[in-house]
Amino acid sequence: MKSFKDKVALITGAAHGFGRSLAIEAANRGMKLALADVDESGLEKTFYDVKNLGAEAISIPTDVTDEAAVDKMVKQTMSKYNEINLLINSAGIAIPGPIWELPTRDWEWILHADLMSQVWSLKRVIPIMRKQKGHGDILNVASMAGLITSPLMPAYYATKFAVVGMTEAVEYDLQAAHANVGLHVFCPAFVQTDLYHTEKHRPEKYTDNSDPYYSSETFKEGQKQAKIDITTGMPIDNIPKIIFKALEDDKFYILTHPGMNPAIVARANNIPSGKGPDLAALAPFMAETHEVEGDNKDER
Ligand SMILES: NC(=O)c1ccc[n+]([C@@H]2O[C@H](COP(=O)([O-])OP(=O)(O)OC[C@H]3O[C@@H](n4cnc5c(N)ncnc54)[C@H](O)[C@@H]3O)[C@@H](O)[C@H]2O)c1
């Protein structure tokens, strides 16, 4: 069975949420860690927590919306450990808002934070893994929002569909090249993380306080709904174990909300018949966004 002990994990978004919980799980499994995030105080907390678990670790403050910073992050990891065996792309944000109101800068922010950050790290880490002995794994955090759609978050859906499509396409190229690298894409529905704090991580370059959109009812309502969705989501506790088991089992798609499976199938079945999104048909599925994977129900 695949073992991660003594292997090197580079984790983005390590200050909070999935990135932080995966860092702690990786430390418990004896991995050496390179931890990256834009939130330096949150990053420091994760760093000290994994050190207290006995893990070797470095912390690399990084804004993943900046390609030069991603480049530096990979180089710093290599200069410390000289290898990367597991890359976890978990840094990300969520932005609600209808397309006719959401400022273009918010599209640019989410496309860079949730998609281009992963493109830039894959571009650099895949060649490193291919030169190494043994197998490398890469986990791209996407979302259920990369497999089905619902109202109010077009920018989020656009980036998550792009992450799923990009990861699938790269997987073909790796197979054709007989590469020693396995890709995985994580597609959860709502989970209790700090994702509704997205605005705290808005880089200066995407900030314009004079834009009236950020004091509009649409903006405030979006923030309120995001908090409700995330704080009532599935508890995060079992997620890192589900993910590491899926990495060990070489699963490509990693799903945690089986109640959403009929929605994924329904969308796929509608496509050849030309049937498009139907708000009324979606309603029953939305109630399922908080359900935990069948096999793991007892562990809640
Ligand atoms: N929580 C959910 O319900 C849920 C569901 C599906 C998908 N996701 C996805 O999971 C990923 C991780 O989110 P989370 O839920 O753990 O949220 P989170 O806010 O708890 O963690 C995200 C981390 O990314 C960091 N980050 C944000 N912008 C950054 C930047 N520019 N550079 C570096 N780091 C940055 C934040 O500081 C934070 O530590 C996101 O892509 C999110 O879309 C979350």
The ligand as an SDF file (V2000), in Angstrom:
LIG
                    3D

 44 48  0  0  0  0  0  0  0  0999 V2000
  -15.7460   24.6450    2.5520 N   0  0  0  0  0  0  0  0  0  0  0  0
  -16.5340   24.2470    1.5740 C   0  0  0  0  0  0  0  0  0  0  0  0
  -17.7440   24.0320    1.7590 O   0  0  0  0  0  0  0  0  0  0  0  0
  -15.9540   23.9770    0.2120 C   0  0  0  0  0  0  0  0  0  0  0  0
  -16.7050   23.2070   -0.6690 C   0  0  0  0  0  0  0  0  0  0  0  0
  -16.1820   22.9630   -1.9270 C   0  0  0  0  0  0  0  0  0  0  0  0
  -14.9470   23.4400   -2.2890 C   0  0  0  0  0  0  0  0  0  0  0  0
  -14.2290   24.1990   -1.4060 N   0  0  0  0  0  0  0  0  0  0  0  0
  -12.9150   24.7100   -1.8500 C   0  0  0  0  0  0  0  0  0  0  0  0
  -11.9180   24.3280   -0.9570 O   0  0  0  0  0  0  0  0  0  0  0  0
  -10.7890   25.2170   -1.1220 C   0  0  0  0  0  0  0  0  0  0  0  0
  -10.2770   25.5640    0.2620 C   0  0  0  0  0  0  0  0  0  0  0  0
  -11.2700   26.2930    0.9310 O   0  0  0  0  0  0  0  0  0  0  0  0
  -11.6810   26.0430    2.4380 P   0  0  0  0  0  0  0  0  0  0  0  0
  -13.1060   25.6430    2.4190 O   0  0  0  0  0  0  0  0  0  0  0  0
  -10.6700   25.2010    3.1150 O   0  0  0  0  0  0  0  0  0  0  0  0
  -11.6610   27.5630    2.9360 O   0  0  0  0  0  0  0  0  0  0  0  0
  -10.7160   28.3010    4.0070 P   0  0  0  0  0  0  0  0  0  0  0  0
  -10.9900   29.7390    3.8440 O   0  0  0  0  0  0  0  0  0  0  0  0
  -10.9260   27.6890    5.3320 O   0  0  0  0  0  0  0  0  0  0  0  0
   -9.2510   27.9660    3.4920 O   0  0  0  0  0  0  0  0  0  0  0  0
   -8.7380   28.5550    2.3060 C   0  0  0  0  0  0  0  0  0  0  0  0
   -7.3080   28.9920    2.5480 C   0  0  0  0  0  0  0  0  0  0  0  0
   -6.8080   29.5890    1.3360 O   0  0  0  0  0  0  0  0  0  0  0  0
   -6.0550   30.7460    1.7110 C   0  0  0  0  0  0  0  0  0  0  0  0
   -5.9920   31.7030    0.6070 N   0  0  0  0  0  0  0  0  0  0  0  0
   -6.9800   32.4880    0.1200 C   0  0  0  0  0  0  0  0  0  0  0  0
   -6.5130   33.2860   -0.8360 N   0  0  0  0  0  0  0  0  0  0  0  0
   -5.1730   32.9990   -0.9510 C   0  0  0  0  0  0  0  0  0  0  0  0
   -4.1200   33.5190   -1.7570 C   0  0  0  0  0  0  0  0  0  0  0  0
   -4.3400   34.5090   -2.6430 N   0  0  0  0  0  0  0  0  0  0  0  0
   -2.8870   32.9880   -1.6150 N   0  0  0  0  0  0  0  0  0  0  0  0
   -2.6500   32.0000   -0.7120 C   0  0  0  0  0  0  0  0  0  0  0  0
   -3.6010   31.4950    0.0980 N   0  0  0  0  0  0  0  0  0  0  0  0
   -4.8480   31.9880   -0.0340 C   0  0  0  0  0  0  0  0  0  0  0  0
   -6.7990   31.3200    2.9160 C   0  0  0  0  0  0  0  0  0  0  0  0
   -5.9690   32.1720    3.6780 O   0  0  0  0  0  0  0  0  0  0  0  0
   -7.1940   30.0430    3.6560 C   0  0  0  0  0  0  0  0  0  0  0  0
   -6.1890   29.6650    4.5710 O   0  0  0  0  0  0  0  0  0  0  0  0
  -11.3210   26.4090   -1.9030 C   0  0  0  0  0  0  0  0  0  0  0  0
  -10.8680   26.3330   -3.2350 O   0  0  0  0  0  0  0  0  0  0  0  0
  -12.8200   26.2170   -1.8720 C   0  0  0  0  0  0  0  0  0  0  0  0
  -13.4650   26.7310   -2.9930 O   0  0  0  0  0  0  0  0  0  0  0  0
  -14.7020   24.4700   -0.1590 C   0  0  0  0  0  0  0  0  0  0  0  0
  1  2  1  0
  2  3  2  0
  2  4  1  0
  4  5  1  0
  4 44  2  0
  5  6  2  0
  6  7  1  0
  7  8  2  0
  8  9  1  0
  8 44  1  0
  9 10  1  0
  9 42  1  0
 10 11  1  0
 11 12  1  0
 11 40  1  0
 12 13  1  0
 13 14  1  0
 14 15  2  0
 14 16  1  0
 14 17  1  0
 17 18  1  0
 18 19  2  0
 18 20  1  0
 18 21  1  0
 21 22  1  0
 22 23  1  0
 23 24  1  0
 23 38  1  0
 24 25  1  0
 25 26  1  0
 25 36  1  0
 26 27  1  0
 26 35  1  0
 27 28  2  0
 28 29  1  0
 29 30  1  0
 29 35  2  0
 30 31  1  0
 30 32  2  0
 32 33  1  0
 33 34  2  0
 34 35  1  0
 36 37  1  0
 36 38  1  0
 38 39  1  0
 40 41  1  0
 40 42  1  0
 42 43  1  0
M  CHG  2   8   1  16  -1
M  END
$$$$
